[in-house]
Amino acid sequence: TPTAVALETHRKELAKALYLARDWSAAEAVYRSLVAADTTDNFVYTGFLGTIAARKGDSTTARRVLARFDTLRPTFARPNAFAGYWQSKISVLLGDEAGAMQKLSETYGPQGRNGGHHDFDFESIWRSMPSGLAAALIRWDRRRL
């Protein structure tokens, strides 16, 4: 129903706002409620739960989500663009900067073609990114403003 769709949209936006506000516990609670109500196995919710787990120091859950994306990879039309993106975010938050850079390179290419995301989850590697990749991420972010 339109009301149910509007409610889900509101909850997704609330979860994202809480994440951006770095309120990990509140964001996690909303994402968990979205997962519980979801019938489509939305991988975005899974990705956010993985990054939140990594930020909260729950490496067991974060690594479980990394493994989950390995099993989802064959089901995606663009596996590197979806699974690789979330795996790079979770990896960098777990302290695996080399693994995150590898996933980002697989996702967007060594020169950063195909755009990407420039967000605070990647803060620790912003200076490590090849200039082409970093520039593409920044260009993509500016187009969103």
N, C-alpha and C positions, 0 to 999 in steps of 0.2 A: 504494500500500500504506500501511497505517497508519504504518509505520516511516518511509517517505519523507515523509509529511505531517508527522510529528512533527519530523523533521530540518529540513524547510523552516521550520516554525514557530519552531524554536530559532534558526535562522540569521536569520530576520526580527527576532526579539527581540534577538539579539546585535547586529545591525546598528543597530537603534534605540538600544540601550544605548550603543554606541560613539559614535553621533551625539550623544546627550545628554551624553556625557562629553567631547564636543568633540575626539574623536580622529578627525579627518577622514580621514587616510590609512587607518586600520584599517576605519572604517565604509565608506569607498569600496570597499575590497577585498571586503568581504562583500557590499555591494550589487551590485558588478560580477559576483560569482559567482552571486548570485540572478538577475540579468538573464540570464546565460549559460544557466542551467538552466530559465528560465521559458518556458513555451509560450503564455502568455496575454497577453504584452506589458503587464505590470503597470505602470500609470502611476505608482504610488507609488514604485517603485524608481527610475524615471526622474526623478521630482521630487526625491528625495533626492540623486541623482547631480548634478542641476542646482544644488541648494543647496550641496552640498559643493564643486563646481567654483567657484562664486562665492566661497565662503569661502576657498578656496585661491588666489584671484586668477586663476583660469583663465576669464577672461570669454568667450573664444571658445567653450568648451564650454558654459558657462552660457547664452550667447545661443543656441546650437544647441538646447539643451533648451527654452528659451522658444519658439523657432520650432516645435519638435516638438509642444508643447502647442497651438499654433495649428492644426496639422494634425489633432490628436486631437480638438479641440473639437467638431466636428460629430458625432463618434461617441458623445459622452457624452449621457446622458439629461438631466443637469443640467450643461451645459458650464461655466457660471460657477462652480458649486460645486466642480468638480474642476479644470479647467484654470486658472481664475482664481485659485484658492487657491494652487496651486504657482507660477503666474506672479507673483503678488504676493510670495511668499517670495523667489523668485530675484531679482526686480526690486529689492526693498529691500536685499538683500545686495550687489547690483551698484551700489548708491548711488542708484538711481532711486526716491527716496521718493515723489515725486508719482505716478509710474506705479504704484507699489505701492498707494498710497492709492486710486487710481482702480480698480484691480483688486479691492481689498478692498470698496470701495463697491458695485461690480457684483456681487460674490460674496454679500455679506451685507446689502446695502441701506444707504442713508445713515444709518439709525438703528441699524444693527447687528442687525436682526431675523434670525432663523434661526440664531443662535448662531455659533460660530466657534472659532478656535484662538488661544490666548494663549500664545505660546512665544517663546523667546529669539531666534528669527530676526527677530522684529519689534521688538526692543528699540529700534532707532534711531527708530522712529515711534510708540512708545507715547504720547508726549506730544502728538503731532500728531493723533492719532485724534479724530474727533468724539466727544463724551462718550457718546452713545448707542451708537456702535460699540464704543468701549473698554469701556463697562459690560457690553455683551452678551458681549464676549470674556472678560472677567473672570468673569462669571456662569457661562459655559460651562465655563471652566477649573475653577472651584470644584466644579462638579457631578462632575467627573472624580475628585476627591480621595476 
